[in-house]
Amino acid sequence: MSGDTNAVQGGRRISAHAVCAAIRDDIVSGAYQPGSRLTEELLARRYGVSRVPVREALRTLESEGFVTTRRHAGACVAQPSEREAADLLDIRALLEPLGAARAAQRRTEAHLKVLRGLVRLGRERAQGGQLGELRPLGDWFHETLAQASGSPSLAALLVQLRRKTAWVYAAAPGARSAPPEGAARPDPAARAVESWAEHGALVDAVARGDADRARALAAAHTERSLSEYRLRRPIPVRTSKHSVNTASGRN
C-alpha cells in the first residue's frame, strides 16, 4: 500500500485523518503520557492499520503541537511548558469572543437549530445532575459555535485550542484537587447549571445578530471557564531528556 494514506480494516478503508483523530483522542485522554514514545509499528498494531497512515497522522499531530520528534527517540508525545500552557489560555480568551461575534453576523438557521437543541439538552442534564454527559455536549456546542463564525480557519483553530487546553490542564497524579487556601470550593453542579445558562444567553445574542453582546458574553464565559483551569497545575513536564516511556495500548 505504498504511498497510500488509507488503510483497510475489516473490509473498509480507514483514512489517515481517522487514525490522526484516534491518536489525538488517546493523547488528550491520557492513554499516552507526555514524553511517551509513539512508534509507528506499535501504533499501526493498536489501530489495525499499516504504518503509512500512522506516519501521516504523526506529521499532522506534530504540526498541531501534540507530538514532537526527538533525536534518537523518534516521535513522542509533546511536553508543553507552563508558559506554553498559560499562553493557550490567553489565546483562547482573545479568539473565542471573536468567534462568537462572527457567529452573530454569519450564523445560519441550521447552526441556530443545533445550538438551541444543545442548550436544551445541556440544561436538562445539568439540572438533573448528569454531569458526566455534559463534556461531549459542551464540545459539540463550542464546535458548532465556531463553525457558525463562517471562517474555517478560525473554527479549526478554536477547536484545536480547546482540545489542547483540556489536554495540558488535565488532572494528573499529584495535581491538586482542592482550591488554594482561602479560596471557595467550587460546586460542580451549580457551575454546570450556570455555564449552560451562559450558553443559552450567548445563543440568544447570536440569534439576534447582536455581535457586541455575543462578544461580551463569550468573553465573560471564557474568563470564568479559564479561571478554573488556572486553579489546576498543567500536566507535569519532565526535565530529563532520557526519561521516555514506550507507549502501550489500553486494555
TIDRENVEX-663168 format. One record per residue (C-alpha): z, y, x; residue in three letters. Coordinates in steps of 0.02 Angstrom, whole numbers. Layout:
REM TIDRENVEX-663168
<<Z, Y, X>, 'ALA'>
...
***
This chain:
REM TIDRENVEX-663168
<<0, 0, 0>, 'MET'>
<<-38, 113, 148>, 'SER'>
<<-48, 297, 105>, 'GLY'>
<<7, 267, -75>, 'ASP'>
<<163, 362, -128>, 'THR'>
<<185, 250, -280>, 'ASN'>
<<267, 79, -284>, 'ALA'>
<<253, -64, -407>, 'VAL'>
<<414, -128, -484>, 'GLN'>
<<414, -259, -621>, 'GLY'>
<<230, -230, -655>, 'GLY'>
<<248, -42, -672>, 'ARG'>
<<211, 94, -547>, 'ARG'>
<<359, 192, -476>, 'ILE'>
<<318, 364, -408>, 'SER'>
<<391, 445, -254>, 'ALA'>
<<458, 578, -372>, 'HIS'>
<<560, 447, -465>, 'ALA'>
<<625, 375, -302>, 'VAL'>
<<672, 550, -246>, 'CYS'>
<<766, 582, -409>, 'ALA'>
<<860, 417, -391>, 'ALA'>
<<914, 452, -212>, 'ILE'>
<<962, 631, -257>, 'ARG'>
<<1068, 570, -404>, 'ASP'>
<<1157, 446, -290>, 'ASP'>
<<1192, 583, -162>, 'ILE'>
<<1261, 701, -296>, 'VAL'>
<<1367, 563, -373>, 'SER'>
<<1442, 521, -203>, 'GLY'>
<<1364, 349, -181>, 'ALA'>
<<1303, 414, -13>, 'TYR'>
<<1436, 517, 76>, 'GLN'>
<<1396, 667, 188>, 'PRO'>
<<1340, 605, 358>, 'GLY'>
<<1289, 433, 294>, 'SER'>
<<1128, 363, 366>, 'ARG'>
<<982, 342, 246>, 'LEU'>
<<870, 209, 320>, 'THR'>
<<701, 180, 241>, 'GLU'>
<<724, -9, 243>, 'GLU'>
<<892, -8, 151>, 'LEU'>
<<834, 123, 26>, 'LEU'>
<<673, 27, -10>, 'ALA'>
<<775, -130, -42>, 'ARG'>
<<901, -38, -151>, 'ARG'>
<<771, 40, -265>, 'TYR'>
<<649, -104, -261>, 'GLY'>
<<503, -8, -186>, 'VAL'>
<<405, 0, -25>, 'SER'>
<<452, 115, 119>, 'ARG'>
<<307, 234, 82>, 'VAL'>
<<380, 320, -72>, 'PRO'>
<<552, 318, 11>, 'VAL'>
<<482, 411, 161>, 'ARG'>
<<402, 541, 47>, 'GLU'>
<<564, 558, -53>, 'ALA'>
<<666, 588, 105>, 'LEU'>
<<547, 727, 158>, 'ARG'>
<<569, 811, -11>, 'THR'>
<<758, 794, -6>, 'LEU'>
<<761, 867, 169>, 'GLU'>
<<666, 1020, 106>, 'SER'>
<<796, 1037, -34>, 'GLU'>
<<942, 1029, 88>, 'GLY'>
<<1015, 863, 31>, 'PHE'>
<<954, 768, 184>, 'VAL'>
<<944, 810, 368>, 'THR'>
<<862, 721, 514>, 'THR'>
<<964, 690, 671>, 'ARG'>
<<906, 637, 842>, 'ARG'>
<<940, 452, 872>, 'HIS'>
<<1008, 433, 694>, 'ALA'>
<<860, 471, 581>, 'GLY'>
<<885, 533, 404>, 'ALA'>
<<1065, 566, 350>, 'CYS'>
<<1150, 648, 201>, 'VAL'>
<<1173, 832, 243>, 'ALA'>
<<1343, 905, 286>, 'GLN'>
<<1344, 1085, 222>, 'PRO'>
<<1469, 1204, 298>, 'SER'>
<<1597, 1301, 197>, 'GLU'>
<<1494, 1458, 224>, 'ARG'>
<<1340, 1373, 151>, 'GLU'>
<<1446, 1314, 5>, 'ALA'>
<<1506, 1492, -28>, 'ALA'>
<<1327, 1556, -16>, 'ASP'>
<<1275, 1436, -155>, 'LEU'>
<<1399, 1518, -273>, 'LEU'>
<<1340, 1693, -228>, 'ASP'>
<<1157, 1648, -253>, 'ILE'>
<<1192, 1568, -422>, 'ARG'>
<<1290, 1723, -476>, 'ALA'>
<<1134, 1827, -440>, 'LEU'>
<<999, 1713, -510>, 'LEU'>
<<1075, 1640, -669>, 'GLU'>
<<1090, 1811, -755>, 'PRO'>
<<910, 1848, -705>, 'LEU'>
<<854, 1683, -781>, 'GLY'>
<<945, 1722, -944>, 'ALA'>
<<867, 1896, -955>, 'ALA'>
<<694, 1822, -926>, 'ARG'>
<<729, 1689, -1059>, 'ALA'>
<<767, 1826, -1186>, 'ALA'>
<<596, 1900, -1151>, 'GLN'>
<<493, 1741, -1138>, 'ARG'>
<<577, 1601, -1236>, 'ARG'>
<<480, 1504, -1366>, 'THR'>
<<539, 1438, -1534>, 'GLU'>
<<539, 1264, -1457>, 'ALA'>
<<661, 1322, -1324>, 'HIS'>
<<774, 1401, -1455>, 'LEU'>
<<773, 1243, -1560>, 'LYS'>
<<831, 1138, -1413>, 'VAL'>
<<961, 1265, -1356>, 'LEU'>
<<1036, 1283, -1530>, 'ARG'>
<<1043, 1095, -1551>, 'GLY'>
<<1132, 1076, -1384>, 'LEU'>
<<1258, 1212, -1428>, 'VAL'>
<<1296, 1124, -1592>, 'ARG'>
<<1322, 957, -1504>, 'LEU'>
<<1423, 1037, -1363>, 'GLY'>
<<1540, 1125, -1483>, 'ARG'>
<<1566, 966, -1583>, 'GLU'>
<<1605, 863, -1426>, 'ARG'>
<<1718, 998, -1353>, 'ALA'>
<<1818, 1021, -1513>, 'GLN'>
<<1831, 832, -1531>, 'GLY'>
<<1899, 814, -1354>, 'GLY'>
<<1748, 710, -1298>, 'GLN'>
<<1745, 796, -1130>, 'LEU'>
<<1656, 654, -1040>, 'GLY'>
<<1499, 687, -1142>, 'GLU'>
<<1488, 872, -1101>, 'LEU'>
<<1419, 869, -924>, 'ARG'>
<<1247, 797, -969>, 'PRO'>
<<1237, 914, -1119>, 'LEU'>
<<1280, 1061, -1006>, 'GLY'>
<<1149, 1010, -879>, 'ASP'>
<<1019, 994, -1017>, 'TRP'>
<<1068, 1164, -1088>, 'PHE'>
<<1053, 1256, -923>, 'HIS'>
<<891, 1168, -876>, 'GLU'>
<<815, 1218, -1045>, 'THR'>
<<876, 1397, -1024>, 'LEU'>
<<798, 1401, -851>, 'ALA'>
<<633, 1335, -919>, 'GLN'>
<<639, 1468, -1055>, 'ALA'>
<<629, 1600, -917>, 'SER'>
<<443, 1564, -910>, 'GLY'>
<<449, 1556, -720>, 'SER'>
<<428, 1380, -650>, 'PRO'>
<<483, 1438, -477>, 'SER'>
<<643, 1519, -542>, 'LEU'>
<<679, 1371, -657>, 'ALA'>
<<661, 1246, -515>, 'ALA'>
<<773, 1350, -403>, 'LEU'>
<<908, 1367, -537>, 'LEU'>
<<910, 1180, -570>, 'VAL'>
<<920, 1142, -384>, 'GLN'>
<<1062, 1267, -360>, 'LEU'>
<<1164, 1187, -499>, 'ARG'>
<<1139, 1014, -426>, 'ARG'>
<<1187, 1069, -252>, 'LYS'>
<<1340, 1165, -311>, 'THR'>
<<1403, 1014, -408>, 'ALA'>
<<1374, 905, -255>, 'TRP'>
<<1451, 1019, -125>, 'VAL'>
<<1606, 1052, -229>, 'TYR'>
<<1625, 876, -296>, 'ALA'>
<<1804, 813, -292>, 'ALA'>
<<1834, 714, -134>, 'ALA'>
<<1982, 609, -73>, 'PRO'>
<<2114, 733, -15>, 'GLY'>
<<2040, 880, -111>, 'ALA'>
<<2174, 974, -202>, 'ARG'>
<<2187, 934, -387>, 'SER'>
<<2315, 1070, -428>, 'ALA'>
<<2284, 1258, -433>, 'PRO'>
<<2354, 1368, -295>, 'PRO'>
<<2540, 1409, -303>, 'GLU'>
<<2573, 1539, -436>, 'GLY'>
<<2407, 1510, -525>, 'ALA'>
<<2398, 1446, -702>, 'ALA'>
<<2341, 1267, -726>, 'ARG'>
<<2177, 1268, -824>, 'PRO'>
<<2167, 1172, -987>, 'ASP'>
<<2003, 1072, -978>, 'PRO'>
<<1990, 1050, -1166>, 'ALA'>
<<2020, 1234, -1203>, 'ALA'>
<<1899, 1287, -1067>, 'ARG'>
<<1766, 1170, -1137>, 'ALA'>
<<1781, 1248, -1311>, 'VAL'>
<<1773, 1422, -1234>, 'GLU'>
<<1624, 1376, -1125>, 'SER'>
<<1520, 1313, -1270>, 'TRP'>
<<1564, 1468, -1371>, 'ALA'>
<<1494, 1568, -1225>, 'GLU'>
<<1338, 1461, -1229>, 'HIS'>
<<1318, 1498, -1414>, 'GLY'>
<<1334, 1686, -1389>, 'ALA'>
<<1207, 1678, -1249>, 'LEU'>
<<1081, 1586, -1358>, 'VAL'>
<<1105, 1717, -1495>, 'ASP'>
<<1062, 1854, -1371>, 'ALA'>
<<911, 1757, -1308>, 'VAL'>
<<853, 1729, -1487>, 'ALA'>
<<864, 1917, -1524>, 'ARG'>
<<765, 1957, -1367>, 'GLY'>
<<910, 2060, -1300>, 'ASP'>
<<883, 2042, -1113>, 'ALA'>
<<1026, 2158, -1062>, 'ASP'>
<<1151, 2067, -1171>, 'ARG'>
<<1089, 1898, -1111>, 'ALA'>
<<1106, 1953, -930>, 'ARG'>
<<1283, 2017, -957>, 'ALA'>
<<1340, 1861, -1050>, 'LEU'>
<<1263, 1747, -919>, 'ALA'>
<<1346, 1846, -779>, 'ALA'>
<<1517, 1832, -862>, 'ALA'>
<<1495, 1647, -899>, 'HIS'>
<<1433, 1611, -723>, 'THR'>
<<1578, 1703, -643>, 'GLU'>
<<1705, 1607, -747>, 'ARG'>
<<1621, 1442, -706>, 'SER'>
<<1603, 1478, -521>, 'LEU'>
<<1785, 1534, -507>, 'SER'>
<<1830, 1355, -549>, 'GLU'>
<<1726, 1295, -402>, 'TYR'>
<<1815, 1418, -288>, 'ARG'>
<<1980, 1333, -328>, 'LEU'>
<<1914, 1172, -251>, 'ARG'>
<<1876, 1125, -73>, 'ARG'>
<<1694, 1089, -32>, 'PRO'>
<<1653, 913, 24>, 'ILE'>
<<1732, 879, 195>, 'PRO'>
<<1623, 919, 346>, 'VAL'>
<<1639, 804, 495>, 'ARG'>
<<1643, 880, 667>, 'THR'>
<<1596, 726, 769>, 'SER'>
<<1410, 702, 793>, 'LYS'>
<<1438, 516, 815>, 'HIS'>
<<1533, 487, 653>, 'SER'>
<<1391, 417, 549>, 'VAL'>
<<1409, 278, 421>, 'ASN'>
<<1269, 168, 361>, 'THR'>
<<1242, 194, 176>, 'ALA'>
<<1269, 45, 64>, 'SER'>
<<1224, 15, -116>, 'GLY'>
<<1347, 19, -259>, 'ARG'>
<<1397, -141, -348>, 'ASN'>
***
